[in-house]
Amino acid sequence: MLAPHLTVISPNVLELQSLLSIEPGTETTLEDVTKAAQTLHDLVSAQISEVPAIIVRAGRLGSYTLSSQWTGWITPYFTSNDQSRVIDPTGGGNGFLGGLCAGLSLSNGDMREGESGVRSRLIGRITVCSYGS
């Protein structure tokens, strides 16, 4: 089993719903994300004692973290009033993950600081403010 060797599992919300065989709704809600994250947590915790942090990337909703260190929402860089500034969301989640890795490294693994720090949100923002190739 791979899970005992992981620190973070970070699917986007559609990937997580697909993994769990949850039919996505027409409009994803905060509750959809938190329930899916909890379902994954419960499935993994039935197999191993130390569950990796689960960070669900949920686009315009932000990201949701469920971990032993911290649980909660991080707002997206662009709020609903700023969505017109998003040019191409392709790669935004991957940019976020790159920033998350840097943030976790620089914060000595502090999940909340590593995720909510400017790095993960800023790199995701830079990614969505330009056209993908």
N, C-alpha and C positions, 0 to 999 in steps of 0.2 A: 504494500500500500504506500502510495506516495505522500499522503497527507501528513504523516508524522515528521516529514523532512521539510515542510513548508512553514514559512512565517506568515505569509499573506496569501489569500485567495481573492482575486479581484475580477470577477466577471462583470460585464455590463448587465443591466436589468433583463434584457431580452435573452442573453446567453444563459443567465441564471434560471429564468422561467423555462427555457427550453430544456436545460439540464434536469430540472425537477418535474418536467411534463406538466407545467402550469400554462394554461392557455392565456396569452396576453390579452388584456382588454384594449379598448380603442384608445384610452387615455390612461397612462400609468400614473398611479397615485403614490403618495408617501407610504400609505398602508400596504399597498402591493409590494413595495420594495422591502419594508421591514418584515413582513410575513414571509417572503421568499428567503430572506437572509436567515431568519430564525429557523425555517424549515431545513435549510442546508446545515446550519449549526447543529440542529438536533440529529440529523443523519450522520454527520461526522463524529459528533460526541458519543454516539452509540458504538463507534468503532475504536476511538482513541481517547485518551484522557486530556491531552493538550491540544485543543482545537486551534488551528491557525486563525489569525484575524480575518474576518470577512469584510471586504470593502466593495460595496456594490456601486458601480458608476452608473448614475441615472440621468445623465444629460442635463437638461434644464432644471431638474430637481436638485442637482448637486450629487453628493456621494454620501452613502450611509455606511458607517462602520459598526461592526459588532465584534468586540474583542474583550479579552480579559482585562485589558488596560483601560479601555474607554469604549462607550457606545453612544452614538449620536450622529447627527447630520452635519455635514459641512456644506455651506451654501455654494452655489456655482459662482464663478468669477463674474459672469454676466447675469444680472437679474432679469426678470421678465420684461422690464422696461428697456433693457439694453440688447434684446435679442436681435435687433436689426444690425448690430455690429458683428454678428456671427456670419461669416462668409461661407465657410464650408466646414461642417463639424467632423469630417473625416479625419481620423487620427487624433482628435481631441482627447479621447480616453487614453490612448497610448502615450500622448504627451504628458497627461496627468500622471500616469504610472511611472514615467521617467523621473518626473519631479518628486513623486512619492519616494522612489528609491533613494534619490539624493537627500530628501528630507529625513528619511529614517536613518540614513548613514550619519548625517550631520547632527541629529538629535539623539544619537546613541540608542536608536530603536524606540523612542517615545512615539507611540502610535498617533496620539492626538496632535502633537506638534509636527510630526513628520507629514501628516496628511493636511492639516489645516494651515500649516506654514505657507508662505507665499510661493514657494517653489512649485508645488504640485499644481496649484491653481493657475499660476502665472504661465507655466510651460504649456498647460492645456489651453490657456487663452491665446498665447502666441500661435499655437497650432490652428485654432479655428478662425483666426483673423487673416488667413491667407488661403489661397486656393490649393487644393491637393493636386497631386500629379498622377 
